[in-house]
């Protein structure tokens, strides 16, 4: 079935509004853990930034602090990434199978989460391999590329188009894994055949809405940061460097102060809404194009079918 873009958009909005209590039960616990870990990390970094920026540390101390922060940042990225996959799986189970959490919170890691993690790893590896091979291929032609200015923008455009193609064709890999109970790359690639431009339009619409939502979030929670971004990227009346921009952001969301933590929490609430809607949008699109669906039993209470009407 071809993806009905406008119907999918409307269905996503309806599903979100009609089931926000269940969605909140799915996401609040893992998201609270993610928020706590992030605040702890940012508090640690910002408590050391004054000594770091003021030059009070020796070279050895600076390198040791950099290594420690890098290791903690890696651990934070892995932890929040896994918790994000857990939330996405829970939302997709609800959208695709109508499966609600049995407890007031949702903490689960099962075969389907492993499938999502495998999809992330394979996709990242494929993108890395493609860019690596492009880089290797460019080495022998470096002289020719340097003497042909047009290639300086043709090659990046080509690479960008290939990555865009892969992104669109694999957009449904996560819901495919939940819907089919198998590695989602193959089913997503198959189902998206002949639907590239419909899926691209769907993604572009959500992308534009996401950018607008992010601007609103910054304007509401941290208007000074939005002003800093404006100065940095538009050469405004108070143009600032990237270092100044980072410092203004850190000062605005200082995790060592109650106001900074409140601002971080506000931004995270906006991000939570984006995460939930994004996962629902994937699940809705999959349900509308999947040719071999596994639907909940007819009349099953609270099923996704009863909400979406198919």
C-alpha positions in Angstrom: 0.0 0.0 0.0 1.2 3.5 -0.8 1.8 5.7 2.2 -1.1 8.3 2.5 1.1 11.1 3.8 -1.6 13.5 5.0 -3.7 10.7 6.6 -0.5 9.4 8.3 0.1 12.9 9.7 -3.4 13.3 11.0 -3.4 9.8 12.4 -0.2 10.4 14.3 -1.6 13.6 15.9 -4.9 11.8 16.8 -3.1 8.8 18.3 -0.8 11.1 20.4 -3.7 13.1 21.8 -6.0 10.1 22.4 -3.4 8.0 24.2 -1.2 10.5 26.0 -1.7 8.8 29.4 -0.5 5.4 28.2 2.4 7.1 26.3 3.4 8.9 29.5 3.5 5.6 31.4 5.8 4.2 28.7 8.3 7.0 28.7 8.5 8.7 32.1 10.7 6.2 33.9 13.5 5.8 31.3 13.4 9.4 30.4 13.7 10.4 34.1 16.8 8.2 34.3 18.2 9.8 31.2 17.6 13.3 32.6 19.2 12.5 35.9 22.3 11.1 34.2 22.6 14.1 31.9 22.2 16.6 34.8 24.9 14.8 36.8 27.3 14.8 33.9 26.7 18.5 33.0 27.0 19.5 36.7 30.4 17.7 36.8 31.6 19.3 33.7 30.5 22.8 34.6 31.9 22.5 38.1 35.3 22.0 36.5 35.0 24.4 33.7 36.2 27.5 35.6 39.5 25.9 36.5 39.8 24.5 33.0 39.1 27.8 31.3 41.1 29.9 33.8 44.3 28.0 33.2 44.6 26.9 36.8 45.3 23.3 35.8 48.7 21.9 34.7 49.0 20.2 31.3 48.9 16.8 32.9 45.8 17.7 34.9 44.1 19.2 31.9 44.7 16.0 29.8 43.5 13.8 32.7 40.4 15.9 33.0 39.7 15.8 29.3 40.1 12.0 29.3 37.8 11.6 32.3 35.1 13.9 30.7 35.4 12.0 27.4 35.0 8.6 29.2 32.0 9.9 31.1 30.5 11.4 28.0 30.9 8.1 26.2 29.2 6.3 29.1 26.4 8.9 29.1 25.9 8.5 25.3 25.7 4.7 25.5 23.3 4.8 28.5 20.9 7.4 27.1 21.0 5.7 23.7 20.0 2.3 25.1 17.2 4.0 27.2 16.1 5.8 24.1 15.8 2.5 22.2 13.8 1.1 25.1 11.3 3.9 24.9 11.1 3.7 21.2 10.4 0.0 21.4 7.7 0.5 24.0 6.0 3.2 21.9 6.2 1.1 18.7 4.7 -2.0 20.5 1.8 0.2 21.5 1.3 1.7 18.1 1.7 -1.5 16.1 0.4 -4.2 18.4 -1.7 -2.2 20.9 0.5 -3.5 23.7 0.2 -1.4 26.9 2.6 -1.5 29.9 1.2 -3.7 32.7 2.9 -1.5 35.4 2.8 2.2 36.0 6.2 2.5 34.4 8.0 0.8 31.5 11.5 -0.7 31.9 12.1 -3.6 29.5 14.9 -5.0 27.4 14.0 -8.0 25.3 14.6 -9.5 21.8 13.0 -6.6 20.0 15.3 -4.1 21.7 18.3 -6.1 20.6 16.9 -6.0 17.1 16.7 -2.2 17.3 20.2 -2.0 18.6 21.4 -4.3 15.8 19.7 -2.0 13.3 21.5 1.0 14.7 24.9 -0.7 14.6 24.4 -2.0 11.0 23.2 1.3 9.8 26.1 3.2 11.4 28.5 0.7 10.0 27.0 1.0 6.5 27.2 4.8 6.6 30.8 4.7 8.0 31.9 2.2 5.3 30.4 4.3 2.5 32.1 7.5 3.7 35.3 5.6 4.2 35.3 4.2 0.7 34.5 7.6 -0.7 37.5 9.0 1.2 39.8 6.2 -0.1 38.6 6.7 -3.6 39.4 10.4 -3.4 43.0 10.0 -2.4 44.4 9.1 -5.8 42.3 11.9 -7.4 43.3 14.5 -4.9 45.3 16.5 -7.4 42.5 16.4 -10.0 39.9 17.4 -7.4 42.1 20.3 -6.3 42.4 21.6 -9.9 38.7 21.3 -10.5 36.8 23.6 -8.1 33.4 22.4 -9.2 34.2 19.0 -7.6 34.6 20.7 -4.2 30.8 21.0 -4.1 29.7 18.2 -6.4 31.2 15.4 -4.3 29.7 16.6 -1.0 26.3 16.9 -2.8 26.6 13.4 -4.1 27.5 12.0 -0.7 24.6 13.9 0.9 22.2 12.5 -1.7 23.3 8.9 -1.1 23.0 9.3 2.6 19.5 10.9 2.2 18.5 7.9 0.0 19.7 5.5 2.6 17.9 7.4 5.4 14.6 7.4 3.6 14.8 3.7 2.5 15.7 2.6 6.1 13.3 5.0 7.9 10.9 2.2 8.7 13.6 -0.2 10.0 12.6 0.2 13.7 8.8 -0.3 13.3 9.6 -3.2 10.9 11.6 -4.9 13.6 8.8 -4.5 16.1 6.1 -5.4 13.6 7.7 -8.5 12.1 9.8 -9.6 15.1 12.9 -9.8 12.9 15.8 -7.7 11.8 14.1 -4.6 10.4 16.5 -3.5 7.6 15.4 -6.0 5.0 11.6 -5.5 5.5 12.0 -1.7 5.6 14.0 -1.7 2.4 11.5 -4.0 0.7 8.4 -2.1 1.8 9.9 1.3 1.0 10.5 0.3 -2.6 8.5 2.6 -4.9 7.6 4.9 -2.0 10.8 7.0 -1.8 9.1 10.3 -2.6 6.1 9.7 -0.3 8.4 8.8 2.6 10.7 11.7 1.7 7.7 14.1 1.8 6.6 12.6 5.2 10.1 13.0 6.6 10.5 16.6 5.3 7.1 17.6 6.8 8.1 16.2 10.2 11.5 17.7 9.9 10.1 21.2 9.3 7.7 20.8 12.2 10.6 19.6 14.4 12.7 22.7 13.6 9.7 25.0 14.4 9.1 23.1 17.6 12.7 23.4 18.6 12.7 27.1 18.0 9.6 27.4 20.1 11.3 25.4 22.9 14.3 27.7 22.9 12.1 30.8 22.8 10.1 29.6 25.7 12.7 28.1 28.0 16.0 29.8 27.1 15.4 32.9 24.9 18.9 34.1 25.6 20.3 31.0 23.9 18.1 31.5 20.9 19.4 35.0 20.7 23.0 33.6 20.9 22.3 31.2 18.0 20.9 34.1 16.0 24.0 36.2 16.6 26.3 33.3 15.8 24.7 32.1 12.5 23.4 35.4 11.0 26.3 37.8 11.8 23.8 39.8 13.9 24.6 43.0 15.7 26.4 41.1 18.5 28.1 38.5 16.3 29.8 35.9 18.6 32.3 33.1 18.0 31.6 29.4 18.5 33.5 29.5 21.8 31.4 32.5 23.0 28.3 30.6 21.9 29.2 27.5 23.9 30.0 29.7 26.9 26.6 31.5 26.7 24.8 28.2 26.4 26.6 26.7 29.4 25.8 29.8 31.5 22.2 29.6 30.5 21.8 25.9 31.4 24.2 25.7 34.3 23.5 22.4 35.9 25.1 23.6 39.2 22.2 26.0 39.8 18.5 25.4 40.4 17.5 27.8 37.5 19.9 25.9 35.1 18.4 22.6 36.1 14.9 23.9 35.6 15.8 25.2 32.2 17.4 21.8 31.3 14.2 20.1 32.5 12.1 22.5 30.3 14.1 21.7 27.2 13.9 18.0 28.0 10.1 18.1 28.2 10.0 19.6 24.7 12.5 16.9 23.6 10.3 14.2 25.2 7.3 15.3 23.1 9.4 15.3 20.0 10.7 11.8 20.8 7.3 10.4 21.4 5.7 11.9 18.3 8.6 10.8 16.2 8.3 7.2 17.3 4.5 7.3 16.8 5.0 8.7 13.3 7.2 5.8 12.3 4.8 3.3 13.7 1.8 4.8 12.0 3.7 4.9 8.6 4.6 1.2 9.0 1.1 0.1 9.8 -0.2 1.9 6.7 2.3 0.3 4.3 2.9 -3.1 5.9 1.6 -5.8 3.5 1.9 -8.6 6.1 0.6 -7.1 9.3 0.2 -8.9 12.6 -2.9 -7.2 14.0 -4.2 -7.5 17.6 -7.3 -9.7 18.0 -10.6 -8.1 17.0 -12.1 -6.1 19.8 -9.0 -6.3 22.0 -9.3 -3.5 24.5 -7.1 -0.5 23.9 -5.6 -1.9 20.7 -4.0 0.4 18.2 -6.5 -0.7 15.6 -9.4 0.6 17.6 -7.7 4.1 17.8 -6.6 4.4 14.2 -9.5 2.6 12.6 -7.5 0.0 10.6 
